[in-house]
Amino acid sequence: GVALGLAISGVFVTVSYAFTFQLVLFMLFMLVGGFYVEELPSWFEWGKYLSPVTYAYDAGLYATFYLGDVSFSRGEAGLFDSYPVSGKTV
């Protein structure tokens, strides 16, 4: 995200050109990433592999629907261990 924005800003001379190009590019990324359509034409399937949105969208879907009953352990003492908060104290 940020690296791509910096690369785009380095290519264009004015802010308005960079902003317009970035807007079109990220809308295209969202289009091929699965936000707007699920089925792409066969000649445009390669676009989803260029889009960083595809990987974020797939990771979100995986974390939401496929992890199931996975439990995460905290390991060592955390940052907020000295401030216990329960539902009654909130």
N, CA, C and O atoms as a printed pandas DataFrame, in Angstrom:
     atom_number atom_name residue_name chain_id  residue_number  x_coord  y_coord  z_coord
0              1         N          GLY        A               1    0.793   -1.185    0.000
1              2        CA          GLY        A               1    0.000    0.000    0.000
2              3         C          GLY        A               1    0.842    1.258    0.000
3              4         O          GLY        A               1    0.783    2.041   -0.948
4              5         N          VAL        A               2    1.616    1.463    1.035
5              6        CA          VAL        A               2    2.392    2.694    1.162
6              7         C          VAL        A               2    3.513    2.727    0.131
7              8         O          VAL        A               2    3.763    3.766   -0.481
8              9         N          ALA        A               3    4.183    1.610   -0.063
9             10        CA          ALA        A               3    5.285    1.573   -1.031
10            11         C          ALA        A               3    4.784    1.846   -2.439
11            12         O          ALA        A               3    5.452    2.528   -3.216
12            13         N          LEU        A               4    3.635    1.327   -2.765
13            14        CA          LEU        A               4    3.070    1.577   -4.088
14            15         C          LEU        A               4    2.672    3.038   -4.241
15            16         O          LEU        A               4    2.868    3.627   -5.304
16            17         N          GLY        A               5    2.123    3.616   -3.203
17            18        CA          GLY        A               5    1.780    5.041   -3.239
18            19         C          GLY        A               5    3.005    5.924   -3.396
19            20         O          GLY        A               5    2.969    6.911   -4.131
20            21         N          LEU        A               6    4.080    5.583   -2.718
21            22        CA          LEU        A               6    5.320    6.356   -2.861
22            23         C          LEU        A               6    5.929    6.194   -4.248
23            24         O          LEU        A               6    6.470    7.149   -4.804
24            25         N          ALA        A               7    5.846    4.997   -4.805
25            26        CA          ALA        A               7    6.358    4.782   -6.159
26            27         C          ALA        A               7    5.552    5.577   -7.179
27            28         O          ALA        A               7    6.122    6.150   -8.107
28            29         N          ILE        A               8    4.251    5.617   -7.018
29            30        CA          ILE        A               8    3.407    6.393   -7.928
30            31         C          ILE        A               8    3.698    7.874   -7.789
31            32         O          ILE        A               8    3.763    8.589   -8.789
32            33         N          SER        A               9    3.876    8.344   -6.562
33            34        CA          SER        A               9    4.149    9.775   -6.379
34            35         C          SER        A               9    5.510   10.162   -6.934
35            36         O          SER        A               9    5.715   11.321   -7.294
36            37         N          GLY        A              10    6.438    9.230   -7.013
37            38        CA          GLY        A              10    7.744    9.523   -7.586
38            39         C          GLY        A              10    7.734    9.581   -9.100
39            40         O          GLY        A              10    8.610   10.197   -9.707
40            41         N          VAL        A              11    6.746    8.944   -9.715
41            42        CA          VAL        A              11    6.680    8.906  -11.174
42            43         C          VAL        A              11    6.025   10.158  -11.741
43            44         O          VAL        A              11    6.470   10.679  -12.764
44            45         N          PHE        A              12    4.985   10.640  -11.095
45            46        CA          PHE        A              12    4.206   11.753  -11.643
46            47         C          PHE        A              12    4.716   13.093  -11.128
47            48         O          PHE        A              12    5.233   13.197  -10.016
48            49         N          VAL        A              13    4.559   14.112  -11.964
49            50        CA          VAL        A              13    5.075   15.440  -11.647
50            51         C          VAL        A              13    4.152   16.198  -10.710
51            52         O          VAL        A              13    4.618   16.857   -9.781
52            53         N          THR        A              14    2.850   16.113  -10.942
53            54        CA          THR        A              14    1.905   16.867  -10.117
54            55         C          THR        A              14    1.097   15.919   -9.240
55            56         O          THR        A              14    0.966   14.731   -9.534
56            57         N          VAL        A              15    0.568   16.461   -8.177
57            58        CA          VAL        A              15   -0.223   15.676   -7.233
58            59         C          VAL        A              15   -1.520   15.215   -7.877
59            60         O          VAL        A              15   -1.969   14.096   -7.630
60            61         N          SER        A              16   -2.121   16.054   -8.692
61            62        CA          SER        A              16   -3.402   15.683   -9.300
62            63         C          SER        A              16   -3.254   14.501  -10.255
63            64         O          SER        A              16   -4.129   13.637  -10.296
64            65         N          TYR        A              17   -2.163   14.445  -11.025
65            66        CA          TYR        A              17   -1.934   13.304  -11.900
66            67         C          TYR        A              17   -1.689   12.034  -11.085
67            68         O          TYR        A              17   -2.216   10.970  -11.408
68            69         N          ALA        A              18   -0.903   12.151  -10.049
69            70        CA          ALA        A              18   -0.607   10.987   -9.207
70            71         C          ALA        A              18   -1.870   10.488   -8.511
71            72         O          ALA        A              18   -2.099    9.281   -8.433
72            73         N          PHE        A              19   -2.681   11.400   -8.011
73            74        CA          PHE        A              19   -3.908   11.014   -7.317
74            75         C          PHE        A              19   -4.887   10.342   -8.276
75            76         O          PHE        A              19   -5.514    9.343   -7.923
76            77         N          THR        A              20   -5.020   10.882   -9.481
77            78        CA          THR        A              20   -5.926   10.297  -10.460
78            79         C          THR        A              20   -5.472    8.901  -10.863
79            80         O          THR        A              20   -6.286    7.979  -10.929
80            81         N          PHE        A              21   -4.189    8.740  -11.132
81            82        CA          PHE        A              21   -3.669    7.428  -11.508
82            83         C          PHE        A              21   -3.828    6.428  -10.374
83            84         O          PHE        A              21   -4.206    5.278  -10.599
84            85         N          GLN        A              22   -3.540    6.869   -9.156
85            86        CA          GLN        A              22   -3.649    5.976   -8.009
86            87         C          GLN        A              22   -5.095    5.568   -7.768
87            88         O          GLN        A              22   -5.359    4.416   -7.421
88            89         N          LEU        A              23   -6.018    6.474   -7.941
89            90        CA          LEU        A              23   -7.435    6.160   -7.763
90            91         C          LEU        A              23   -7.878    5.106   -8.773
91            92         O          LEU        A              23   -8.542    4.134   -8.413
92            93         N          VAL        A              24   -7.514    5.299  -10.020
93            94        CA          VAL        A              24   -7.885    4.329  -11.056
94            95         C          VAL        A              24   -7.210    2.983  -10.800
95            96         O          VAL        A              24   -7.842    1.937  -10.944
96            97         N          LEU        A              25   -5.949    3.003  -10.425
97            98        CA          LEU        A              25   -5.221    1.762  -10.173
98            99         C          LEU        A              25   -5.811    0.978   -9.001
99           100         O          LEU        A              25   -5.978   -0.238   -9.092
100          101         N          PHE        A              26   -6.124    1.656   -7.914
101          102        CA          PHE        A              26   -6.662    0.944   -6.762
102          103         C          PHE        A              26   -8.100    0.487   -6.988
103          104         O          PHE        A              26   -8.523   -0.524   -6.427
104          105         N          MET        A              27   -8.849    1.219   -7.800
105          106        CA          MET        A              27  -10.184    0.722   -8.160
106          107         C          MET        A              27  -10.064   -0.531   -9.016
107          108         O          MET        A              27  -10.860   -1.460   -8.874
108          109         N          LEU        A              28   -9.081   -0.563   -9.897
109          110        CA          LEU        A              28   -8.828   -1.757  -10.698
110          111         C          LEU        A              28   -8.382   -2.913   -9.802
111          112         O          LEU        A              28   -8.806   -4.052   -9.999
112          113         N          PHE        A              29   -7.531   -2.622   -8.825
113          114        CA          PHE        A              29   -7.118   -3.658   -7.878
114          115         C          PHE        A              29   -8.310   -4.208   -7.106
115          116         O          PHE        A              29   -8.401   -5.416   -6.886
116          117         N          MET        A              30   -9.215   -3.343   -6.697
117          118        CA          MET        A              30  -10.389   -3.811   -5.969
118          119         C          MET        A              30  -11.315   -4.617   -6.878
119          120         O          MET        A              30  -11.959   -5.563   -6.425
120          121         N          LEU        A              31  -11.382   -4.248   -8.148
121          122        CA          LEU        A              31  -12.204   -4.981   -9.100
122          123         C          LEU        A              31  -11.699   -6.404   -9.268
123          124         O          LEU        A              31  -12.484   -7.349   -9.199
124          125         N          VAL        A              32  -10.406   -6.569   -9.487
125          126        CA          VAL        A              32   -9.867   -7.918   -9.688
126          127         C          VAL        A              32   -9.624   -8.638   -8.374
127          128         O          VAL        A              32   -9.400   -9.848   -8.374
128          129         N          GLY        A              33   -9.662   -7.923   -7.246
129          130        CA          GLY        A              33   -9.407   -8.538   -5.957
130          131         C          GLY        A              33  -10.583   -9.286   -5.363
131          132         O          GLY        A              33  -10.413   -9.995   -4.371
132          133         N          GLY        A              34  -11.776   -9.151   -5.938
133          134        CA          GLY        A              34  -12.926   -9.890   -5.454
134          135         C          GLY        A              34  -13.953   -9.063   -4.730
135          136         O          GLY        A              34  -14.938   -9.618   -4.242
136          137         N          PHE        A              35  -13.773   -7.755   -4.634
137          138        CA          PHE        A              35  -14.756   -6.933   -3.937
138          139         C          PHE        A              35  -16.023   -6.730   -4.758
139          140         O          PHE        A              35  -17.124   -6.747   -4.207
140          141         N          TYR        A              36  -15.886   -6.540   -6.061
141          142        CA          TYR        A              36  -17.041   -6.207   -6.891
142          143         C          TYR        A              36  -17.573   -7.388   -7.683
143          144         O          TYR        A              36  -18.788   -7.546   -7.804
144          145         N          VAL        A              37  -16.712   -8.204   -8.212
145          146        CA          VAL        A              37  -17.131   -9.366   -9.001
146          147         C          VAL        A              37  -16.368  -10.600   -8.524
147          148         O          VAL        A              37  -15.224  -10.507   -8.080
148          149         N          GLU        A              38  -17.013  -11.734   -8.623
149          150        CA          GLU        A              38  -16.353  -12.979   -8.233
150          151         C          GLU        A              38  -15.757  -13.692   -9.430
151          152         O          GLU        A              38  -14.712  -14.331   -9.306
152          153         N          GLU        A              39  -16.393  -13.598  -10.583
153          154        CA          GLU        A              39  -15.925  -14.261  -11.793
154          155         C          GLU        A              39  -15.393  -13.212  -12.752
155          156         O          GLU        A              39  -16.118  -12.291  -13.128
156          157         N          LEU        A              40  -14.146  -13.338  -13.147
157          158        CA          LEU        A              40  -13.532  -12.446  -14.121
158          159         C          LEU        A              40  -13.453  -13.148  -15.467
159          160         O          LEU        A              40  -13.419  -14.378  -15.519
160          161         N          PRO        A              41  -13.423  -12.391  -16.551
161          162        CA          PRO        A              41  -13.210  -13.032  -17.852
162          163         C          PRO        A              41  -11.866  -13.765  -17.870
163          164         O          PRO        A              41  -10.927  -13.387  -17.170
164          165         N          SER        A              42  -11.799  -14.801  -18.669
165          166        CA          SER        A              42  -10.594  -15.632  -18.673
166          167         C          SER        A              42   -9.357  -14.863  -19.124
167          168         O          SER        A              42   -8.247  -15.191  -18.703
168          169         N          TRP        A              43   -9.520  -13.853  -19.964
169          170        CA          TRP        A              43   -8.368  -13.087  -20.434
170          171         C          TRP        A              43   -7.872  -12.103  -19.385
171          172         O          TRP        A              43   -6.817  -11.495  -19.559
172          173         N          PHE        A              44   -8.629  -11.937  -18.282
173          174        CA          PHE        A              44   -8.247  -10.968  -17.247
174          175         C          PHE        A              44   -7.945  -11.627  -15.915
175          176         O          PHE        A              44   -7.754  -10.934  -14.915
176          177         N          GLU        A              45   -7.899  -12.942  -15.881
177          178        CA          GLU        A              45   -7.626  -13.676  -14.634
178          179         C          GLU        A              45   -6.249  -13.361  -14.053
179          180         O          GLU        A              45   -6.081  -13.407  -12.834
180          181         N          TRP        A              46   -5.283  -13.050  -14.870
181          182        CA          TRP        A              46   -3.931  -12.772  -14.397
182          183         C          TRP        A              46   -3.884  -11.519  -13.530
183          184         O          TRP        A              46   -2.970  -11.374  -12.719
184          185         N          GLY        A              47   -4.848  -10.610  -13.681
185          186        CA          GLY        A              47   -4.844   -9.361  -12.924
186          187         C          GLY        A              47   -4.973   -9.551  -11.428
187          188         O          GLY        A              47   -4.481   -8.731  -10.654
188          189         N          LYS        A              48   -5.632  -10.628  -11.007
189          190        CA          LYS        A              48   -5.807  -10.837   -9.567
190          191         C          LYS        A              48   -4.495  -11.163   -8.865
191          192         O          LYS        A              48   -4.365  -10.931   -7.663
192          193         N          TYR        A              49   -3.527  -11.694   -9.592
193          194        CA          TYR        A              49   -2.240  -12.009   -8.973
194          195         C          TYR        A              49   -1.362  -10.773   -8.808
195          196         O          TYR        A              49   -0.411  -10.795   -8.026
196          197         N          LEU        A              50   -1.661   -9.708   -9.522
197          198        CA          LEU        A              50   -0.922   -8.449   -9.373
198          199         C          LEU        A              50   -1.488   -7.570   -8.266
199          200         O          LEU        A              50   -0.812   -6.661   -7.782
200          201         N          SER        A              51   -2.704   -7.835   -7.872
201          202        CA          SER        A              51   -3.398   -6.985   -6.917
202          203         C          SER        A              51   -3.089   -7.373   -5.472
203          204         O          SER        A              51   -3.307   -8.521   -5.084
204          205         N          PRO        A              52   -2.583   -6.427   -4.667
205          206        CA          PRO        A              52   -2.388   -6.738   -3.243
206          207         C          PRO        A              52   -3.708   -6.907   -2.505
207          208         O          PRO        A              52   -3.753   -7.529   -1.444
208          209         N          VAL        A              53   -4.775   -6.358   -3.057
209          210        CA          VAL        A              53   -6.092   -6.479   -2.437
210          211         C          VAL        A              53   -6.550   -7.934   -2.450
211          212         O          VAL        A              53   -7.236   -8.375   -1.528
212          213         N          THR        A              54   -6.179   -8.679   -3.482
213          214        CA          THR        A              54   -6.560  -10.094   -3.574
214          215         C          THR        A              54   -6.055  -10.874   -2.376
215          216         O          THR        A              54   -6.795  -11.658   -1.781
216          217         N          TYR        A              55   -4.816  -10.665   -2.027
217          218        CA          TYR        A              55   -4.217  -11.419   -0.931
218          219         C          TYR        A              55   -4.812  -11.013    0.417
219          220         O          TYR        A              55   -5.020  -11.865    1.281
220          221         N          ALA        A              56   -5.082   -9.740    0.605
221          222        CA          ALA        A              56   -5.708   -9.287    1.844
222          223         C          ALA        A              56   -7.143   -9.800    1.950
223          224         O          ALA        A              56   -7.580  -10.217    3.022
224          225         N          TYR        A              57   -7.861   -9.767    0.853
225          226        CA          TYR        A              57   -9.248  -10.246    0.829
226          227         C          TYR        A              57   -9.298  -11.753    1.109
227          228         O          TYR        A              57  -10.130  -12.210    1.893
228          229         N          ASP        A              58   -8.415  -12.517    0.475
229          230        CA          ASP        A              58   -8.377  -13.960    0.715
230          231         C          ASP        A              58   -7.980  -14.287    2.151
231          232         O          ASP        A              58   -8.519  -15.224    2.740
232          233         N          ALA        A              59   -7.054  -13.535    2.716
233          234        CA          ALA        A              59   -6.653  -13.766    4.104
234          235         C          ALA        A              59   -7.803  -13.459    5.059
235          236         O          ALA        A              59   -8.009  -14.180    6.035
236          237         N          GLY        A              60   -8.545  -12.403    4.783
237          238        CA          GLY        A              60   -9.706  -12.077    5.618
238          239         C          GLY        A              60  -10.784  -13.136    5.538
239          240         O          GLY        A              60  -11.379  -13.494    6.555
240          241         N          LEU        A              61  -11.045  -13.646    4.335
241          242        CA          LEU        A              61  -12.020  -14.722    4.186
242          243         C          LEU        A              61  -11.569  -15.981    4.905
243          244         O          LEU        A              61  -12.368  -16.645    5.565
244          245         N          TYR        A              62  -10.294  -16.310    4.780
245          246        CA          TYR        A              62   -9.759  -17.498    5.440
246          247         C          TYR        A              62   -9.856  -17.375    6.959
247          248         O          TYR        A              62  -10.266  -18.315    7.640
248          249         N          ALA        A              63   -9.481  -16.220    7.478
249          250        CA          ALA        A              63   -9.521  -16.022    8.933
250          251         C          ALA        A              63  -10.943  -16.035    9.458
251          252         O          ALA        A              63  -11.187  -16.465   10.585
252          253         N          THR        A              64  -11.878  -15.569    8.657
253          254        CA          THR        A              64  -13.263  -15.498    9.111
254          255         C          THR        A              64  -13.968  -16.847    9.037
255          256         O          THR        A              64  -14.671  -17.233    9.971
256          257         N          PHE        A              65  -13.787  -17.557    7.945
257          258        CA          PHE        A              65  -14.620  -18.736    7.714
258          259         C          PHE        A              65  -13.923  -20.075    7.872
259          260         O          PHE        A              65  -14.607  -21.081    8.062
260          261         N          TYR        A              66  -12.595  -20.144    7.804
261          262        CA          TYR        A              66  -11.935  -21.441    7.776
262          263         C          TYR        A              66  -11.113  -21.769    9.016
263          264         O          TYR        A              66  -10.678  -22.911    9.166
264          265         N          LEU        A              67  -10.887  -20.822    9.896
265          266        CA          LEU        A              67  -10.078  -21.134   11.069
266          267         C          LEU        A              67  -10.843  -21.967   12.088
267          268         O          LEU        A              67  -10.238  -22.764   12.805
268          269         N          GLY        A              68  -12.125  -21.803   12.164
269          270        CA          GLY        A              68  -12.938  -22.635   13.032
270          271         C          GLY        A              68  -12.628  -22.460   14.499
271          272         O          GLY        A              68  -12.647  -21.341   15.013
272          273         N          ASP        A              69  -12.340  -23.564   15.183
273          274        CA          ASP        A              69  -12.110  -23.555   16.618
274          275         C          ASP        A              69  -10.629  -23.447   16.962
275          276         O          ASP        A              69  -10.150  -24.134   17.864
276          277         N          VAL        A              70   -9.929  -22.621   16.277
277          278        CA          VAL        A              70   -8.509  -22.434   16.558
278          279         C          VAL        A              70   -8.375  -21.509   17.754
279          280         O          VAL        A              70   -8.997  -20.448   17.797
280          281         N          SER        A              71   -7.573  -21.905   18.712
281          282        CA          SER        A              71   -7.342  -21.044   19.869
282          283         C          SER        A              71   -5.921  -20.499   19.809
283          284         O          SER        A              71   -4.989  -21.192   19.401
284          285         N          PHE        A              72   -5.780  -19.276   20.212
285          286        CA          PHE        A              72   -4.480  -18.616   20.190
286          287         C          PHE        A              72   -4.004  -18.430   21.623
287          288         O          PHE        A              72   -4.743  -17.912   22.461
288          289         N          SER        A              73   -2.783  -18.846   21.909
289          290        CA          SER        A              73   -2.234  -18.657   23.243
290          291         C          SER        A              73   -1.379  -17.397   23.264
291          292         O          SER        A              73   -0.803  -17.005   22.249
292          293         N          ARG        A              74   -1.306  -16.770   24.436
293          294        CA          ARG        A              74   -0.622  -15.496   24.544
294          295         C          ARG        A              74    0.860  -15.629   24.819
295          296         O          ARG        A              74    1.576  -14.648   24.618
296          297         N          GLY        A              75    1.342  -16.682   25.232
297          298        CA          GLY        A              75    2.771  -16.798   25.512
298          299         C          GLY        A              75    3.125  -16.145   26.843
299          300         O          GLY        A              75    2.452  -16.386   27.846
300          301         N          GLU        A              76    4.161  -15.331   26.865
301          302        CA          GLU        A              76    4.637  -14.683   28.086
302          303         C          GLU        A              76    3.713  -13.538   28.508
303          304         O          GLU        A              76    2.685  -13.284   27.881
304          305         N          ALA        A              77    4.104  -12.861   29.577
305          306        CA          ALA        A              77    3.293  -11.777   30.122
306          307         C          ALA        A              77    3.084  -10.696   29.074
307          308         O          ALA        A              77    4.015  -10.285   28.380
308          309         N          GLY        A              78    1.852  -10.251   28.979
309          310        CA          GLY        A              78    1.509   -9.241   27.987
310          311         C          GLY        A              78    1.624   -7.837   28.547
311          312         O          GLY        A              78    1.984   -7.644   29.709
312          313         N          LEU        A              79    1.323   -6.878   27.727
313          314        CA          LEU        A              79    1.436   -5.474   28.087
314          315         C          LEU        A              79    0.425   -5.084   29.158
315          316         O          LEU        A              79    0.730   -4.278   30.037
316          317         N          PHE        A              80   -0.781   -5.653   29.089
317          318        CA          PHE        A              80   -1.850   -5.230   29.981
318          319         C          PHE        A              80   -2.125   -6.220   31.108
319          320         O          PHE        A              80   -3.212   -6.204   31.685
320          321         N          ASP        A              81   -1.154   -7.087   31.435
321          322        CA          ASP        A              81   -1.381   -8.061   32.498
322          323         C          ASP        A              81   -1.528   -7.413   33.866
323          324         O          ASP        A              81   -2.208   -7.961   34.733
324          325         N          SER        A              82   -0.912   -6.271   34.074
325          326        CA          SER        A              82   -1.010   -5.646   35.385
326          327         C          SER        A              82   -2.310   -4.858   35.547
327          328         O          SER        A              82   -2.578   -4.334   36.628
328          329         N          TYR        A              83   -3.116   -4.766   34.497
329          330        CA          TYR        A              83   -4.389   -4.045   34.567
330          331         C          TYR        A              83   -5.510   -4.981   34.155
331          332         O          TYR        A              83   -5.989   -4.919   33.023
332          333         N          PRO        A              84   -5.934   -5.854   35.074
333          334        CA          PRO        A              84   -7.006   -6.774   34.701
334          335         C          PRO        A              84   -8.333   -6.046   34.552
335          336         O          PRO        A              84   -8.695   -5.214   35.384
336          337         N          VAL        A              85   -9.037   -6.362   33.505
337          338        CA          VAL        A              85  -10.318   -5.733   33.225
338          339         C          VAL        A              85  -11.322   -6.847   32.997
339          340         O          VAL        A              85  -11.082   -7.767   32.216
340          341         N          SER        A              86  -12.431   -6.757   33.676
341          342        CA          SER        A              86  -13.503   -7.715   33.443
342          343         C          SER        A              86  -14.733   -6.951   33.009
343          344         O          SER        A              86  -14.741   -5.721   32.980
344          345         N          GLY        A              87  -15.753   -7.681   32.680
345          346        CA          GLY        A              87  -16.991   -7.040   32.247
346          347         C          GLY        A              87  -17.651   -6.217   33.335
347          348         O          GLY        A              87  -18.394   -5.279   33.047
348          349         N          LYS        A              88  -17.375   -6.573   34.616
349          350        CA          LYS        A              88  -18.008   -5.858   35.719
350          351         C          LYS        A              88  -17.340   -4.504   35.971
351          352         O          LYS        A              88  -17.989   -3.576   36.454
352          353         N          THR        A              89  -16.058   -4.386   35.650
353          354        CA          THR        A              89  -15.366   -3.135   35.923
354          355         C          THR        A              89  -15.482   -2.127   34.789
355          356         O          THR        A              89  -15.113   -0.964   34.954
356          357         N          VAL        A              90  -15.984   -2.554   33.657
357          358        CA          VAL        A              90  -16.086   -1.639   32.516
358          359         C          VAL        A              90  -17.327   -0.823   32.601
359          360         O          VAL        A              90  -17.583    0.004   31.726
